[in-house]
């Protein structure tokens, strides 16, 4: 969820699509009926902070 850039109320995603593996384009609509601003965002991965172990390194204990 994003905040409306005009009135700062909550805005909900109306639609989104991946442009690349690491970038998503989303269209939002403000939930404030008096504003109803519709806007587009681009969300992208900046960096991975902690990656999971690779399958070769995972030990399964039974």
Secondary structure, DSSP 8 states (H G I E B T S, - for coil): -EE-TTT--EEEEEEEEEEETTEEEEEEEES-TTT--EEEEEEE----SS----GGG-----
